[in-house]
Amino acid sequence: MTGKGEQPEPAAAARHVSAFSRREKIARLVWSLVQAALFRLSFTTWFGFRNRLLRLFGADVHPSCRIRRLARFECPWNFSAGANTSIGDGAIIYCLGPVKLGERVTISQYAHVCAGAHDYTKQQMPLLRPPITIESDVWVAADAFVGPNVTVGQGAILGARGAAFVDLEPWTIYRGNPAVAVKPRRYEGREATPNG
């Protein structure tokens, strides 16, 4: 600990060096203004308008996506979403690293998809930007958390307030923190296979 007027140790000072380039900082600032004004204040059903705003900032968003106006994005240029994907109000899509959503994905209200972490094995705690992949037909339910470097397999469900820190198997329903498998996912027209 340093007293008033003393210089911090080099390792401690390194914690405060930004991992973002000047260009990224400017882009994040401009996006935050656009998101706070145009995106959040847009009419509820203007899904196409919000999709276009995200694409303007480098996101790869299918025109059929339905993203609610109160969803929050960080670094949208690292985001992609396939056809008929939906994101609810209050969801946080924290794309410091790449976040890829397949087709027919549902991210419910207040869910948190977090593609950012810190390397706790180093005193400087440098920023990490591992990817997240959420495959097609997945449902991430209300208030659930998907952590960095996680793949959620096709058709999986992460129940309300569940937290995924490791990969989730396809066509499996998970709940809890940390998430544990509770049963295979079945629905009309799709019967269980030998692998679930």
C-alpha positions as a printed NumPy array, in Angstrom:
array([[  0.   ,   0.   ,   0.   ],
       [  1.364,   3.396,  -0.901],
       [  0.958,   6.57 ,   1.105],
       [ -0.048,   9.939,  -0.251],
       [  2.357,  11.069,  -2.976],
       [  4.159,   7.706,  -3.238],
       [  4.385,   5.882,  -6.55 ],
       [  2.681,   2.469,  -6.812],
       [  4.762,  -0.611,  -7.54 ],
       [  5.117,  -1.331, -11.293],
       [  3.023,  -4.512, -11.061],
       [  0.248,  -2.66 ,  -9.266],
       [  0.351,   0.215, -11.736],
       [  0.049,  -2.256, -14.635],
       [ -3.428,  -3.185, -13.388],
       [ -4.634,   0.228, -14.507],
       [ -3.308,   0.073, -18.078],
       [ -6.217,  -0.346, -20.492],
       [ -6.342,  -3.488, -22.617],
       [ -8.236,  -1.554, -25.296],
       [ -6.71 ,   0.325, -28.215],
       [ -7.582,   3.969, -28.771],
       [ -9.806,   2.94 , -31.685],
       [-11.69 ,   0.463, -29.455],
       [-12.124,   3.099, -26.754],
       [-13.621,   5.552, -29.242],
       [-15.878,   2.866, -30.738],
       [-17.083,   1.839, -27.28 ],
       [-17.841,   5.462, -26.398],
       [-19.773,   6.096, -29.623],
       [-21.681,   2.811, -29.256],
       [-22.597,   3.659, -25.64 ],
       [-24.153,   6.923, -26.837],
       [-26.035,   5.225, -29.673],
       [-27.218,   2.449, -27.359],
       [-28.375,   4.891, -24.672],
       [-30.314,   7.027, -27.135],
       [-31.359,   5.404, -30.408],
       [-31.318,   1.738, -29.345],
       [-32.94 ,   2.001, -25.893],
       [-35.467,   4.679, -26.86 ],
       [-36.615,   2.94 , -30.037],
       [-40.186,   1.703, -30.294],
       [-40.709,  -1.76 , -28.756],
       [-41.385,  -3.548, -32.048],
       [-38.612,  -1.895, -34.075],
       [-36.528,  -5.056, -34.152],
       [-35.195,  -4.364, -37.654],
       [-34.044,  -0.901, -36.616],
       [-32.095,  -2.272, -33.645],
       [-30.614,  -5.046, -35.809],
       [-29.412,  -2.398, -38.269],
       [-27.825,  -0.369, -35.462],
       [-25.939,  -3.445, -34.274],
       [-24.808,  -4.214, -37.845],
       [-23.671,  -0.602, -38.228],
       [-21.264,  -1.315, -35.352],
       [-19.962,  -4.553, -36.879],
       [-22.328,  -7.173, -35.44 ],
       [-23.436, -10.039, -37.677],
       [-27.159, -10.152, -36.867],
       [-29.717, -11.991, -39.015],
       [-32.627,  -9.734, -40.055],
       [-35.145, -12.052, -38.341],
       [-33.603, -11.567, -34.864],
       [-35.836, -10.031, -32.206],
       [-33.708,  -8.067, -29.791],
       [-35.563,  -6.075, -27.164],
       [-34.7  ,  -2.422, -26.681],
       [-33.486,  -2.801, -23.068],
       [-30.92 ,  -5.501, -23.872],
       [-27.372,  -4.224, -23.267],
       [-24.387,  -4.915, -25.523],
       [-20.696,  -4.262, -24.98 ],
       [-18.441,  -4.302, -28.087],
       [-21.178,  -5.355, -30.554],
       [-18.565,  -5.9  , -33.286],
       [-17.763,  -9.177, -31.48 ],
       [-21.393, -10.392, -31.644],
       [-23.205, -12.631, -34.104],
       [-26.689, -14.161, -34.034],
       [-28.456, -16.524, -36.414],
       [-32.021, -16.517, -37.712],
       [-34.982, -16.229, -35.343],
       [-32.873, -15.594, -32.268],
       [-34.443, -13.538, -29.464],
       [-32.86 , -11.509, -26.651],
       [-34.999, -10.207, -23.787],
       [-35.078,  -6.9  , -21.953],
       [-32.317,  -6.423, -19.41 ],
       [-30.117,  -9.162, -20.887],
       [-26.398,  -8.319, -20.835],
       [-24.394,  -9.454, -23.843],
       [-20.829,  -8.642, -22.758],
       [-18.828,  -9.272, -25.931],
       [-15.262,  -8.442, -24.952],
       [-14.481, -11.683, -26.772],
       [-16.535, -13.222, -29.59 ],
       [-20.107, -14.202, -28.701],
       [-21.785, -16.394, -31.312],
       [-25.456, -17.374, -31.093],
       [-26.896, -19.96 , -33.447],
       [-30.404, -20.057, -34.873],
       [-33.571, -20.048, -32.761],
       [-31.667, -19.15 , -29.593],
       [-33.641, -17.552, -26.761],
       [-31.799, -15.371, -24.242],
       [-34.41 , -14.437, -21.635],
       [-34.695, -11.24 , -19.629],
       [-31.787, -10.335, -17.349],
       [-29.602, -13.222, -18.514],
       [-25.879, -12.425, -18.633],
       [-23.579, -13.733, -21.371],
       [-20.073, -12.719, -20.271],
       [-17.153, -13.145, -22.695],
       [-14.618, -11.409, -20.491],
       [-12.494, -12.365, -17.487],
       [ -9.17 , -11.653, -15.813],
       [ -6.1  , -13.848, -15.428],
       [ -6.048, -14.299, -11.658],
       [ -2.691, -16.166, -11.864],
       [ -0.946, -12.838, -12.52 ],
       [ -0.716,  -9.965, -10.07 ],
       [ -1.645,  -7.505, -12.828],
       [ -4.957,  -9.365, -13.464],
       [ -4.735,  -8.846, -17.257],
       [ -7.965,  -8.867, -19.226],
       [ -8.915, -12.075, -21.036],
       [-11.39 , -12.196, -23.908],
       [-12.374, -15.852, -24.353],
       [-15.236, -16.699, -26.729],
       [-18.722, -17.97 , -25.985],
       [-20.683, -20.161, -28.388],
       [-24.377, -20.786, -27.878],
       [-25.543, -23.287, -30.47 ],
       [-28.936, -23.426, -32.187],
       [-32.192, -24.129, -30.312],
       [-30.74 , -23.196, -26.895],
       [-32.733, -21.43 , -24.192],
       [-30.826, -19.404, -21.592],
       [-33.584, -18.651, -19.092],
       [-34.194, -15.554, -16.958],
       [-31.291, -14.306, -14.816],
       [-29.003, -17.151, -15.968],
       [-25.252, -16.633, -16.453],
       [-23.018, -18.047, -19.202],
       [-19.345, -17.541, -18.431],
       [-16.325, -17.054, -20.669],
       [-14.979, -19.88 , -22.828],
       [-18.244, -21.833, -22.57 ],
       [-20.039, -23.661, -25.367],
       [-23.714, -24.361, -24.792],
       [-24.549, -27.372, -26.955],
       [-27.424, -27.456, -29.405],
       [-30.861, -27.664, -27.818],
       [-29.634, -27.309, -24.223],
       [-31.58 , -25.325, -21.622],
       [-29.941, -23.386, -18.796],
       [-32.704, -22.848, -16.243],
       [-33.581, -19.603, -14.504],
       [-30.712, -18.231, -12.395],
       [-28.475, -21.113, -13.449],
       [-24.766, -20.446, -13.989],
       [-22.677, -22.207, -16.647],
       [-18.901, -22.135, -16.134],
       [-18.14 , -25.221, -18.255],
       [-19.56 , -26.517, -21.535],
       [-23.158, -27.75 , -21.495],
       [-24.056, -30.913, -23.392],
       [-26.589, -30.784, -26.257],
       [-30.272, -31.521, -25.662],
       [-29.883, -31.469, -21.882],
       [-31.659, -29.368, -19.257],
       [-29.438, -27.763, -16.611],
       [-30.199, -25.832, -13.453],
       [-28.398, -24.434, -10.427],
       [-25.133, -22.671,  -9.645],
       [-22.946, -24.229, -10.841],
       [-25.274, -25.722, -13.424],
       [-25.873, -29.47 , -13.237],
       [-27.71 , -31.678, -15.723],
       [-31.164, -32.707, -14.527],
       [-32.689, -34.509, -17.515],
       [-32.679, -34.803, -21.308],
       [-34.656, -32.252, -23.247],
       [-37.605, -33.624, -25.192],
       [-40.398, -31.868, -27.015],
       [-43.146, -32.736, -29.439],
       [-41.624, -33.97 , -32.683],
       [-38.223, -34.661, -31.097],
       [-37.751, -37.871, -29.187],
       [-34.7  , -38.66 , -27.053],
       [-31.741, -40.208, -28.841],
       [-29.314, -42.734, -27.316],
       [-27.026, -39.808, -26.387],
       [-29.805, -37.767, -24.785]])
